[in-house]
């Protein structure tokens, strides 16, 4: 999009005189109150323009930074009987450190602090630096170089607003596993520069719904030593009781991709950062002129961080019409690497493969299956009445927006999430199953958002993740073009695999997933779904999870399209439509008792009510539901099937159901989503 472009003026000259007078009055009032200008105007408006100097926060003399605007808003909120609006003018608002908000940045007396794009403007909040002064190759190659500031780390690079590919390729030799790493078939890797930069990538490993990334610690001859604890946490899972029993204990196969090596920079559009030499390498694609391209390297890992406390939450904050871009996340380059479990949760720390979330005594930790989630480039905790409306989250290196512990009565509406390394949106936690009071995540509406082209780097990440929550509604969103699940809700259900454990008690109640449109998903991984639900979701069906009115199309790989997985309890799945899900002949099924049509169902669980759904099924007696106790290790309990309809063609999905699913009309017009596919086959045959 050319986000780091030159700024444009706001063009309101016709009001110059009136605004100047207002500015003088405000300045006089501010000086009388506290000896200096607090910025803004008498009605609580504050203006900020990138690069402005010596401003007072008025429209004609705006502040030059978001920090100035934040500090002025603190004073203004005490003195204005109304909202305080911080108007972000056009251009790139470049951050040198995260914009932090605390309880002192709350709205007062029921009013809000509103961070809002000026009408007609496209403000970008960025954590990246522009790389220029490129040097042409002198060695006959097509690889250009440029210097970067010292001590820069980055896992992403953007050229003219598009994500470039990190240098990568197939291993140049065989790799045989050892206790510390691998024995290479020859000494090729030992000749490469900066071996500690090399990253081994394990597509579909160790679980076939994940992709693990671990760095190399050193290479000597043919001995490749891997960084710890990433390697142990990824390769020893079959030896850990909790992970093995829960289904996460697969063995790690040798890597099929190697990344982040100068020697692998062989294709146009690839890049490599030599941190030791403070030098960036890039091979341009056809038509790119390195004298004019815009190259942005993300530097910050957090753009905005809102942090209240249990006793004093951050309240009444709204972001509207802003683009959040160019932030990274460098933890996967460190000792922990990226050792994923599922849905952006990962193993961290020494011996996590046997202790983390195991709850088995000794040095093991609790709660059960509690793992860190991928952080957000915009993240909030302990906040109430927090709103994100009509924003864009793109070109980001972790999750786009994370609403964590203690977020209550908040809204995420009309936003665009695209080109994000992990999930677009994360709501709630997976480490506080029985949170109460101020720790609860509750009362959040996620509506009319468009989530597309996410999980670019961490392919186990669903488009939207909802953890342990109460009264969270996810409605009228469109999710498409994702490598794994569209939406994941719930956690901890794998406890039902243990014969000596009761289902994990959770605080989940009254959550709803309604009228969403999900398609073109499971493009890379398996064992997820358009909508994936897990764990205990209530105390009865009356206060349990409701999955209703959703349309799920075009699922590319093996799993249920609406998937009630291990330990799924107290869920009602009604009047949803599934078309073009995976078909597996019963003779080829991994577990006995499964229907060949993977539309609705899962492994074990119950009570669950499937009612009035629509899908392909040639045996109505099976009620559209494909489920088996053998894949979950727990018998189905109180699963009811009633009133479901067999479809023979996509056009038989009720028109009102199709019309209501996905973005509502005004958001479809503004967000311009990819149209849902028509004329799909009845199912995708595996293989």
C-alpha positions as CSV (number, residue, x, y, z in Angstrom):
1,X,0.0,0.0,0.0
2,X,3.0,2.3,0.2
3,X,2.3,3.0,3.9
4,X,5.6,4.8,4.5
5,X,4.7,7.5,2.0
6,X,5.1,11.3,2.3
7,X,2.4,12.9,4.4
8,X,-0.4,14.9,2.9
9,X,-1.9,18.0,4.4
10,X,-5.5,17.8,5.7
11,X,-6.8,20.5,3.3
12,X,-9.1,22.5,5.6
13,X,-8.0,26.0,4.7
14,X,-11.5,27.4,4.6
15,X,-11.7,27.1,8.4
16,X,-8.2,28.4,9.0
17,X,-9.2,31.7,10.7
18,X,-11.9,30.2,12.9
19,X,-9.6,27.4,14.0
20,X,-6.8,29.8,14.7
21,X,-9.0,31.9,17.0
22,X,-10.1,28.7,18.7
23,X,-6.5,27.7,19.1
24,X,-5.7,31.0,20.8
25,X,-8.6,30.6,23.2
26,X,-7.5,27.1,24.1
27,X,-3.9,28.1,24.6
28,X,-5.0,30.9,26.9
29,X,-7.3,28.6,28.9
30,X,-4.6,25.9,29.2
31,X,-1.9,28.4,30.3
32,X,-4.3,29.7,33.0
33,X,-5.1,26.2,34.2
34,X,-1.7,24.6,34.4
35,X,1.0,27.0,33.1
36,X,1.3,25.5,29.6
37,X,-0.7,24.2,26.7
38,X,-2.3,20.8,27.2
39,X,-3.1,20.6,23.5
40,X,-6.4,20.2,21.6
41,X,-9.4,22.4,21.6
42,X,-12.2,23.3,23.9
43,X,-14.3,20.4,22.7
44,X,-11.7,17.8,23.5
45,X,-10.3,17.4,20.0
46,X,-6.6,16.7,19.6
47,X,-4.8,16.5,16.3
48,X,-1.6,14.7,15.5
49,X,0.3,14.7,12.2
50,X,3.5,12.7,11.5
51,X,6.6,14.9,11.5
52,X,4.8,18.0,12.8
53,X,6.9,20.2,15.1
54,X,6.1,22.8,17.8
55,X,2.4,22.0,17.6
56,X,-0.1,22.6,20.3
57,X,-2.5,19.8,19.3
58,X,-4.9,22.0,17.4
59,X,-5.9,21.2,13.8
60,X,-3.7,23.9,12.4
61,X,-0.8,23.2,14.7
62,X,-1.0,19.4,15.3
63,X,1.2,17.4,17.6
64,X,3.9,15.4,15.8
65,X,3.7,12.2,17.8
66,X,1.1,9.8,19.3
67,X,2.8,10.0,22.7
68,X,2.2,13.8,22.8
69,X,-1.4,13.3,21.9
70,X,-1.8,10.6,24.6
71,X,-0.3,12.8,27.3
72,X,-2.5,15.8,26.2
73,X,-5.6,13.5,26.3
74,X,-4.9,12.6,29.9
75,X,-5.2,16.3,30.9
76,X,-8.1,17.0,28.5
77,X,-10.2,14.0,29.8
78,X,-10.2,15.6,33.3
79,X,-11.6,18.9,32.1
80,X,-14.0,18.1,29.2
81,X,-17.5,16.8,29.7
82,X,-17.5,14.5,26.7
83,X,-15.3,12.3,24.6
84,X,-11.7,13.2,23.9
85,X,-11.0,12.5,20.2
86,X,-7.4,12.2,19.0
87,X,-7.5,12.8,15.3
88,X,-4.8,10.9,13.4
89,X,-4.0,12.8,10.2
90,X,-2.8,11.2,7.0
91,X,0.6,9.6,6.8
92,X,2.8,7.1,8.7
93,X,2.8,7.6,12.5
94,X,6.2,5.9,13.1
95,X,6.8,4.6,16.6
96,X,10.3,4.2,18.1
97,X,8.8,2.3,21.0
98,X,5.3,0.9,21.8
99,X,2.5,3.3,22.5
100,X,1.5,2.3,26.0
101,X,-1.8,3.0,27.6
102,X,-2.7,2.5,31.3
103,X,-5.6,3.3,33.6
104,X,-4.7,7.0,33.4
105,X,-5.6,6.9,29.7
106,X,-9.2,5.9,30.3
107,X,-12.2,7.8,29.4
108,X,-13.9,9.7,32.2
109,X,-17.5,9.8,33.5
110,X,-18.8,7.3,30.9
111,X,-17.0,9.0,28.0
112,X,-14.3,7.6,25.7
113,X,-10.8,8.4,24.6
114,X,-11.2,8.0,20.8
115,X,-8.2,7.4,18.6
116,X,-9.6,8.1,15.1
117,X,-8.5,8.6,11.6
118,X,-9.2,12.1,10.3
119,X,-12.0,12.1,7.7
120,X,-10.7,10.9,4.4
121,X,-7.2,10.1,5.8
122,X,-5.3,6.8,5.9
123,X,-3.1,7.0,9.0
124,X,-0.7,4.1,9.5
125,X,0.7,3.3,12.9
126,X,4.0,1.6,12.1
127,X,6.9,-0.1,13.9
128,X,9.1,-0.4,10.9
129,X,12.1,1.3,9.4
130,X,12.6,2.2,5.8
131,X,15.8,0.7,4.2
132,X,17.3,2.8,1.4
133,X,20.6,3.4,-0.3
134,X,20.8,0.0,-1.9
135,X,24.1,-1.2,-3.5
136,X,24.1,-2.9,-6.8
137,X,25.7,-6.4,-6.9
138,X,29.3,-6.5,-7.9
139,X,29.6,-10.3,-8.1
140,X,27.4,-10.8,-11.1
141,X,24.4,-11.9,-9.0
142,X,21.1,-10.2,-8.7
143,X,21.3,-9.7,-5.0
144,X,21.4,-6.1,-3.8
145,X,22.6,-5.0,-0.3
146,X,21.9,-2.2,2.1
147,X,23.2,-1.3,5.6
148,X,20.8,-1.4,8.6
149,X,21.2,-0.1,12.1
150,X,23.2,-2.2,14.5
151,X,21.5,-5.0,16.6
152,X,18.4,-5.1,14.3
153,X,16.5,-8.4,14.4
154,X,13.6,-9.2,12.0
155,X,11.8,-12.1,10.6
156,X,9.8,-10.3,8.0
157,X,10.5,-7.8,5.2
158,X,8.1,-5.8,3.1
159,X,8.8,-4.5,-0.4
160,X,6.3,-2.0,-1.9
161,X,3.7,-3.2,0.7
162,X,4.1,-6.9,0.0
163,X,5.7,-9.5,2.2
164,X,9.0,-10.8,0.8
165,X,10.1,-14.4,1.3
166,X,12.8,-15.2,3.7
167,X,15.7,-17.0,2.0
168,X,14.9,-20.7,2.1
169,X,15.1,-24.0,0.3
170,X,15.4,-27.8,0.5
171,X,18.2,-29.2,2.7
172,X,21.4,-29.6,0.6
173,X,22.2,-33.0,2.2
174,X,20.6,-35.8,4.3
175,X,20.0,-35.1,7.9
176,X,20.0,-38.1,10.4
177,X,18.6,-37.3,13.9
178,X,20.8,-37.5,16.9
179,X,20.2,-36.6,20.6
180,X,21.5,-33.1,20.0
181,X,20.4,-32.5,16.4
182,X,21.5,-34.2,13.2
183,X,24.4,-35.8,11.4
184,X,24.6,-34.3,7.9
185,X,25.4,-36.4,4.9
186,X,28.3,-34.1,4.0
187,X,30.0,-30.9,5.2
188,X,28.0,-28.5,3.0
189,X,26.2,-26.8,5.9
190,X,29.5,-26.3,7.8
191,X,30.8,-24.1,5.0
192,X,27.8,-21.7,5.2
193,X,28.3,-18.2,6.8
194,X,26.5,-17.5,10.1
195,X,25.4,-21.0,10.9
196,X,23.6,-19.8,14.0
197,X,21.2,-17.9,11.8
198,X,20.0,-21.1,10.1
199,X,16.5,-22.2,10.9
200,X,15.1,-25.7,10.3
201,X,11.5,-25.8,9.4
202,X,9.3,-28.8,9.9
203,X,6.1,-28.6,7.9
204,X,3.4,-30.9,9.4
205,X,5.6,-31.7,12.3
206,X,5.6,-33.0,14.9
207,X,1.8,-32.8,14.6
208,X,0.3,-32.7,11.2
209,X,-1.6,-29.5,12.0
210,X,1.6,-27.6,13.0
211,X,4.8,-26.3,11.5
212,X,7.8,-26.2,13.9
213,X,10.8,-23.8,13.6
214,X,14.1,-24.3,15.5
215,X,17.4,-22.5,15.0
216,X,20.8,-24.2,14.7
217,X,23.2,-23.7,17.6
218,X,26.3,-24.7,15.7
219,X,27.8,-26.9,13.0
220,X,31.1,-28.8,13.1
221,X,31.9,-31.0,10.2
222,X,28.8,-33.1,9.8
223,X,27.6,-32.6,13.3
224,X,24.6,-30.2,13.5
225,X,23.7,-29.1,17.0
226,X,20.2,-27.6,17.5
227,X,19.2,-24.8,19.8
228,X,17.6,-25.8,23.1
229,X,15.0,-26.1,24.5
230,X,13.3,-25.8,21.1
231,X,14.7,-29.1,19.8
232,X,13.9,-31.2,22.8
233,X,10.4,-29.7,23.1
234,X,9.7,-30.6,19.5
235,X,11.5,-34.0,19.3
236,X,10.8,-35.6,22.6
237,X,7.0,-35.3,22.8
238,X,6.3,-39.0,22.3
239,X,8.1,-39.5,25.7
240,X,5.9,-37.1,27.6
241,X,2.8,-38.6,29.1
242,X,0.5,-35.6,28.8
243,X,1.4,-34.8,25.2
244,X,1.4,-38.4,24.1
245,X,-2.0,-39.3,25.6
246,X,-3.5,-36.0,24.5
247,X,-2.6,-36.6,20.9
248,X,0.4,-34.2,20.7
249,X,3.1,-36.8,21.2
250,X,4.1,-37.5,17.6
251,X,7.7,-37.9,16.5
252,X,9.6,-35.1,14.8
253,X,10.7,-36.0,11.3
254,X,13.8,-34.3,9.8
255,X,13.3,-30.9,8.4
256,X,12.2,-30.6,4.8
257,X,12.9,-26.8,4.6
258,X,15.9,-24.8,5.7
259,X,15.5,-21.0,6.0
260,X,17.5,-17.8,6.9
261,X,20.8,-18.6,5.2
262,X,22.6,-16.4,2.8
263,X,23.4,-19.4,0.6
264,X,19.7,-20.1,0.1
265,X,19.0,-16.6,-1.4
266,X,18.6,-17.9,-4.9
267,X,15.2,-16.7,-6.0
268,X,13.8,-13.3,-6.9
269,X,11.8,-11.8,-4.1
270,X,13.8,-13.5,-1.3
271,X,15.8,-11.7,1.4
272,X,18.3,-12.3,4.2
273,X,19.5,-10.2,7.1
274,X,23.1,-10.6,8.2
275,X,22.8,-9.3,11.8
276,X,26.5,-9.8,12.5
277,X,27.4,-7.5,9.6
278,X,24.4,-5.2,9.9
279,X,23.7,-5.9,6.2
280,X,20.4,-6.7,4.4
281,X,20.3,-8.7,1.2
282,X,17.4,-8.7,-1.3
283,X,16.9,-10.1,-4.8
284,X,14.4,-7.9,-6.7
285,X,11.6,-9.4,-8.8
286,X,11.1,-8.3,-12.4
287,X,10.2,-4.7,-12.7
288,X,11.5,-3.5,-9.3
289,X,13.8,-0.6,-9.3
290,X,15.9,-0.6,-6.1
291,X,16.3,3.2,-6.4
292,X,12.6,3.7,-6.0
293,X,11.1,0.7,-4.1
294,X,9.9,1.1,-0.6
295,X,11.5,-1.5,1.7
296,X,10.3,-1.7,5.3
297,X,11.9,-3.8,8.0
298,X,9.7,-4.3,11.1
299,X,11.6,-3.3,14.3
300,X,9.0,-3.1,17.1
301,X,7.2,-6.2,18.3
302,X,4.4,-4.3,19.9
303,X,2.6,-1.3,18.4
304,X,0.0,-0.5,21.1
305,X,-0.1,-2.1,24.5
306,X,-3.0,-1.3,26.8
307,X,-2.6,-2.6,30.3
308,X,-4.9,-2.0,33.2
309,X,-4.9,-3.8,36.5
310,X,-7.4,-6.1,38.3
311,X,-8.3,-3.2,40.6
312,X,-8.0,-0.4,38.1
313,X,-8.8,-1.5,34.5
314,X,-8.2,0.6,31.4
315,X,-11.7,1.7,30.4
316,X,-13.5,3.6,27.6
317,X,-10.9,3.5,24.8
318,X,-11.8,3.3,21.1
319,X,-9.7,2.9,17.9
320,X,-11.3,3.7,14.6
321,X,-10.2,3.8,11.0
322,X,-6.5,3.2,11.7
323,X,-4.1,0.9,10.0
324,X,-1.7,-1.0,12.3
325,X,1.3,-2.3,10.3
326,X,5.0,-3.3,10.3
327,X,5.6,-5.0,13.6
328,X,7.4,-8.3,14.1
329,X,8.0,-11.0,16.7
330,X,11.5,-12.3,17.3
331,X,11.0,-15.0,20.0
332,X,10.9,-17.8,17.4
333,X,14.5,-16.8,16.5
334,X,15.6,-17.5,20.1
335,X,16.1,-20.6,22.3
336,X,12.4,-21.5,22.5
337,X,12.0,-21.3,18.7
338,X,8.5,-22.0,17.6
339,X,7.4,-25.4,19.0
340,X,3.6,-25.3,18.5
341,X,0.9,-27.3,20.1
342,X,-2.2,-25.9,18.4
343,X,-3.9,-22.6,17.6
344,X,-0.8,-20.5,18.3
345,X,-0.1,-22.1,21.7
346,X,3.4,-23.4,22.0
347,X,5.9,-25.1,24.3
348,X,8.5,-22.8,26.1
349,X,11.2,-23.5,28.6
350,X,13.4,-26.4,29.5
351,X,11.6,-29.8,29.6
352,X,8.3,-28.3,28.6
353,X,7.7,-31.5,26.6
354,X,7.1,-33.4,29.8
355,X,6.3,-30.7,32.4
356,X,4.5,-27.7,30.9
357,X,0.8,-28.0,31.5
358,X,1.2,-31.6,32.5
359,X,-0.3,-31.4,36.1
360,X,1.3,-34.8,36.8
361,X,3.3,-33.9,40.0
362,X,7.0,-33.4,40.3
363,X,8.2,-30.3,38.3
364,X,5.1,-30.2,36.1
365,X,3.0,-27.1,35.8
366,X,-0.7,-26.4,35.9
367,X,-3.3,-25.7,34.8
368,X,-3.6,-28.6,32.4
369,X,-2.6,-27.8,28.8
370,X,-1.7,-24.2,29.7
371,X,0.7,-22.9,27.2
372,X,1.7,-19.4,26.1
373,X,-0.3,-18.0,23.1
374,X,1.3,-16.1,20.4
375,X,1.3,-12.4,21.5
376,X,-0.5,-9.7,19.6
377,X,1.2,-6.8,17.9
378,X,-1.6,-4.8,19.4
379,X,-2.5,-6.2,22.8
380,X,-4.8,-5.3,25.7
381,X,-5.3,-6.8,29.2
382,X,-7.5,-5.8,32.1
383,X,-9.7,-3.4,30.2
384,X,-13.4,-2.6,29.9
385,X,-15.3,-1.0,27.1
386,X,-12.4,-1.3,24.6
387,X,-13.5,-0.9,21.0
388,X,-11.7,-1.6,17.7
389,X,-13.9,-0.4,14.9
390,X,-13.1,-0.2,11.1
391,X,-9.4,-0.7,11.5
392,X,-6.9,-2.6,9.4
393,X,-4.3,-5.0,10.8
394,X,-1.8,-6.0,8.2
395,X,1.9,-6.7,7.6
396,X,2.3,-8.1,11.1
397,X,4.7,-10.7,12.5
398,X,2.7,-12.3,15.4
399,X,-1.1,-12.2,16.0
400,X,-2.8,-9.0,14.9
401,X,-4.9,-8.1,17.9
402,X,-4.9,-9.9,21.3
403,X,-7.6,-9.2,23.9
404,X,-6.2,-11.1,26.9
405,X,-7.0,-11.6,30.6
406,X,-9.5,-9.2,32.1
407,X,-11.0,-7.8,28.9
408,X,-14.7,-7.3,29.4
409,X,-17.7,-5.6,27.7
410,X,-15.7,-4.7,24.5
411,X,-16.2,-4.7,20.7
412,X,-14.2,-5.7,17.7
413,X,-16.2,-4.7,14.6
414,X,-15.7,-4.0,11.0
415,X,-11.9,-4.6,10.9
416,X,-9.8,-6.1,8.2
417,X,-7.1,-8.6,9.2
418,X,-4.7,-9.7,6.4
419,X,-1.1,-10.6,5.9
420,X,-0.5,-11.6,9.5
421,X,2.1,-14.2,10.5
422,X,-0.2,-15.8,13.1
423,X,-3.9,-15.4,14.0
424,X,-5.7,-12.3,13.0
425,X,-7.5,-12.0,16.4
426,X,-7.1,-13.7,19.8
427,X,-9.7,-13.3,22.5
428,X,-9.1,-14.8,25.9
429,X,-6.5,-17.1,27.4
430,X,-5.8,-20.8,27.5
431,X,-4.1,-20.7,30.9
432,X,-6.9,-19.6,33.2
433,X,-9.8,-22.1,32.8
434,X,-11.6,-21.0,35.9
435,X,-10.9,-17.3,36.0
436,X,-13.3,-15.2,38.0
437,X,-14.2,-11.6,38.6
438,X,-11.7,-9.1,37.1
439,X,-9.7,-11.9,35.5
440,X,-12.6,-13.1,33.4
441,X,-12.7,-12.4,29.6
442,X,-16.4,-11.7,29.0
443,X,-19.0,-9.7,27.2
444,X,-17.1,-9.3,23.9
445,X,-18.7,-9.0,20.5
446,X,-16.6,-9.9,17.5
447,X,-18.8,-8.9,14.5
448,X,-18.5,-8.1,10.8
449,X,-14.7,-8.5,10.5
450,X,-12.9,-9.8,7.4
451,X,-10.1,-12.2,8.2
452,X,-8.1,-13.3,5.1
453,X,-4.5,-14.4,4.2
454,X,-3.4,-14.9,7.8
455,X,-1.1,-17.5,9.5
456,X,1.4,-16.7,6.8
457,X,4.4,-17.8,9.0
458,X,2.8,-19.9,11.8
459,X,0.5,-22.2,10.0
460,X,-1.2,-23.8,13.0
461,X,-2.9,-20.5,13.8
462,X,-6.6,-20.2,13.1
463,X,-8.1,-17.0,11.7
464,X,-9.8,-16.2,15.0
465,X,-8.9,-17.8,18.4
466,X,-11.3,-17.7,21.4
467,X,-10.0,-19.3,24.6
468,X,-11.7,-19.5,28.0
469,X,-14.5,-16.9,27.8
470,X,-18.0,-16.0,28.9
471,X,-20.7,-14.3,26.9
472,X,-18.5,-13.8,23.8
473,X,-20.4,-13.6,20.5
474,X,-18.6,-14.1,17.2
475,X,-21.0,-13.2,14.5
476,X,-21.2,-12.2,10.8
477,X,-17.5,-12.5,10.1
478,X,-16.0,-13.8,6.9
479,X,-12.8,-15.9,7.2
480,X,-11.1,-17.2,4.1
481,X,-7.7,-18.2,2.6
482,X,-6.3,-19.7,5.8
483,X,-3.9,-22.7,6.1
484,X,-5.6,-24.2,9.2
485,X,-8.9,-23.6,11.0
486,X,-11.1,-20.6,10.4
487,X,-12.2,-20.2,14.0
488,X,-11.1,-22.1,17.1
489,X,-13.1,-21.8,20.4
490,X,-12.4,-23.5,23.7
491,X,-9.5,-25.3,25.2
492,X,-8.5,-28.1,27.5
493,X,-10.8,-30.9,26.3
494,X,-8.0,-33.4,25.8
495,X,-8.3,-34.2,29.5
496,X,-11.0,-36.7,28.5
497,X,-8.4,-38.9,27.0
498,X,-7.1,-39.8,30.5
499,X,-9.1,-42.6,32.1
500,X,-8.2,-41.3,35.6
501,X,-9.1,-37.6,34.9
502,X,-12.4,-35.8,35.0
503,X,-13.2,-33.3,32.2
504,X,-11.3,-30.1,32.8
505,X,-13.6,-27.6,34.6
506,X,-13.8,-24.2,32.8
507,X,-15.5,-20.9,33.3
508,X,-16.8,-21.0,29.7
509,X,-20.5,-20.0,29.5
510,X,-23.0,-18.4,27.1
511,X,-20.7,-18.1,24.1
512,X,-22.1,-17.9,20.6
513,X,-20.7,-18.5,17.1
514,X,-23.4,-17.4,14.7
515,X,-23.9,-16.4,11.1
516,X,-20.3,-16.6,10.0
517,X,-19.0,-17.5,6.5
518,X,-15.8,-19.6,6.3
519,X,-14.3,-21.0,3.2
520,X,-11.0,-21.9,1.5
521,X,-9.5,-23.2,4.7
522,X,-7.3,-26.1,5.8
523,X,-5.2,-25.3,2.8
524,X,-1.9,-26.6,4.3
525,X,-2.6,-28.5,7.5
526,X,-5.1,-31.1,8.6
527,X,-7.2,-31.9,11.7
528,X,-8.9,-28.6,12.2
529,X,-12.1,-27.2,10.7
530,X,-14.0,-24.2,9.5
531,X,-15.3,-23.9,13.0
532,X,-13.4,-25.9,15.7
533,X,-14.7,-26.3,19.2
534,X,-13.0,-27.9,22.2
535,X,-13.6,-28.5,25.9
536,X,-16.3,-27.8,28.4
537,X,-18.5,-24.9,27.3
538,X,-21.1,-24.6,30.0
539,X,-22.9,-26.5,32.7
540,X,-26.0,-27.4,30.6
541,X,-27.0,-27.1,27.0
542,X,-28.9,-24.0,28.0
543,X,-25.8,-22.0,28.9
544,X,-23.5,-23.8,26.6
545,X,-21.9,-22.9,23.3
546,X,-24.3,-22.2,20.4
547,X,-23.0,-22.7,16.9
548,X,-25.8,-21.5,14.6
549,X,-26.4,-20.1,11.1
550,X,-22.8,-20.6,9.9
551,X,-21.9,-21.5,6.3
552,X,-18.7,-23.5,5.8
553,X,-17.5,-24.2,2.3
554,X,-14.4,-25.5,0.4
555,X,-12.5,-27.3,3.1
556,X,-9.3,-28.5,1.5
557,X,-8.0,-31.3,3.8
558,X,-9.0,-33.9,6.3
559,X,-11.1,-33.0,9.4
560,X,-14.7,-32.1,10.2
561,X,-15.9,-28.8,8.8
562,X,-17.7,-28.0,12.0
563,X,-15.6,-29.9,14.5
564,X,-16.6,-30.7,18.1
565,X,-13.3,-32.2,19.2
566,X,-12.0,-33.9,22.3
567,X,-14.0,-33.3,25.5
568,X,-16.5,-31.1,23.7
569,X,-19.3,-30.7,26.2
570,X,-22.5,-28.6,26.3
571,X,-22.7,-27.5,22.7
572,X,-25.7,-26.9,20.4
573,X,-24.9,-27.1,16.7
574,X,-28.0,-26.0,14.8
575,X,-29.0,-24.7,11.3
576,X,-25.6,-24.6,9.9
577,X,-24.7,-25.5,6.3
578,X,-21.6,-27.4,5.1
579,X,-20.6,-28.0,1.5
580,X,-17.5,-29.4,-0.1
581,X,-15.9,-31.0,3.0
582,X,-13.5,-33.9,2.8
583,X,-14.7,-37.4,1.8
584,X,-12.8,-40.5,3.1
585,X,-14.0,-43.9,2.0
586,X,-14.9,-46.0,5.1
587,X,-12.3,-48.6,4.0
588,X,-9.6,-45.9,4.3
589,X,-10.8,-44.4,7.5
590,X,-8.2,-44.2,10.3
591,X,-10.9,-45.0,13.0
592,X,-13.8,-47.4,12.7
593,X,-17.3,-46.1,13.0
594,X,-16.7,-42.8,11.1
595,X,-18.9,-41.8,8.3
596,X,-17.0,-41.0,5.1
597,X,-18.4,-37.5,5.0
598,X,-16.5,-35.1,7.3
599,X,-19.2,-32.4,7.7
600,X,-20.1,-32.4,11.4
601,X,-18.7,-34.3,14.3
602,X,-15.5,-35.1,16.2
603,X,-13.8,-37.4,18.6
604,X,-15.7,-38.2,21.8
605,X,-17.5,-35.7,23.9
606,X,-21.1,-34.8,24.8
607,X,-23.7,-33.6,25.6
608,X,-23.9,-32.2,22.1
609,X,-27.1,-31.5,20.1
610,X,-26.9,-31.4,16.3
611,X,-30.2,-30.1,15.0
612,X,-31.5,-28.9,11.6
613,X,-28.2,-28.7,9.8
614,X,-27.5,-29.1,6.1
615,X,-24.8,-31.2,4.5
616,X,-23.9,-34.0,2.1
617,X,-24.7,-37.5,3.4
618,X,-25.8,-40.5,1.4
619,X,-26.9,-42.4,4.6
620,X,-29.4,-40.2,6.5
621,X,-29.6,-42.8,9.2
622,X,-26.2,-41.5,10.3
623,X,-27.7,-38.1,10.8
624,X,-24.9,-36.2,9.0
625,X,-22.7,-36.7,12.0
626,X,-19.4,-38.4,11.8
627,X,-18.1,-39.3,15.2
628,X,-16.2,-42.0,17.0
629,X,-15.1,-42.7,20.5
630,X,-12.0,-44.5,19.2
631,X,-10.3,-41.3,18.0
632,X,-10.9,-39.6,21.3
633,X,-10.5,-42.4,23.8
634,X,-13.8,-41.4,25.4
635,X,-17.3,-42.6,24.6
636,X,-19.9,-40.3,23.1
637,X,-22.3,-39.3,25.8
638,X,-25.7,-37.8,25.2
639,X,-25.2,-36.8,21.6
640,X,-28.5,-36.1,19.9
641,X,-29.1,-35.8,16.2
642,X,-32.4,-34.3,14.9
643,X,-33.9,-32.7,11.8
644,X,-30.8,-32.6,9.7
645,X,-31.2,-32.3,5.9
646,X,-29.3,-34.1,3.1
647,X,-28.2,-31.8,0.3
648,X,-27.7,-32.9,-3.3
649,X,-26.4,-29.6,-4.6
650,X,-24.9,-26.4,-3.2
651,X,-27.9,-24.4,-4.4
652,X,-30.1,-26.4,-2.0
653,X,-28.7,-24.5,1.0
654,X,-31.6,-22.3,2.1
655,X,-31.3,-18.8,0.6
656,X,-31.9,-17.0,3.9
657,X,-29.2,-19.0,5.6
658,X,-26.7,-18.0,2.9
659,X,-27.8,-14.4,2.9
660,X,-27.4,-14.0,6.6
661,X,-23.9,-15.7,6.8
662,X,-20.9,-13.5,6.7
663,X,-20.5,-9.7,6.6
664,X,-23.7,-7.7,6.7
665,X,-24.4,-5.5,3.7
666,X,-22.7,-2.2,4.7
667,X,-19.5,-4.1,5.7
668,X,-19.4,-6.1,2.5
669,X,-19.5,-2.9,0.5
670,X,-16.7,-1.3,2.6
671,X,-14.4,-4.3,3.2
672,X,-14.8,-5.8,-0.4
673,X,-14.4,-9.5,0.6
674,X,-13.7,-12.3,-1.8
675,X,-17.1,-13.7,-2.9
676,X,-18.1,-17.1,-1.6
677,X,-17.5,-19.8,-4.2
678,X,-20.4,-21.2,-6.2
679,X,-20.7,-24.5,-8.1
680,X,-18.4,-26.4,-5.7
681,X,-18.4,-30.2,-5.9
682,X,-20.2,-32.0,-3.1
683,X,-17.0,-33.0,-1.4
684,X,-13.3,-33.2,-1.8
685,X,-11.9,-36.7,-2.0
686,X,-8.7,-37.1,0.1
687,X,-5.7,-37.7,-2.1
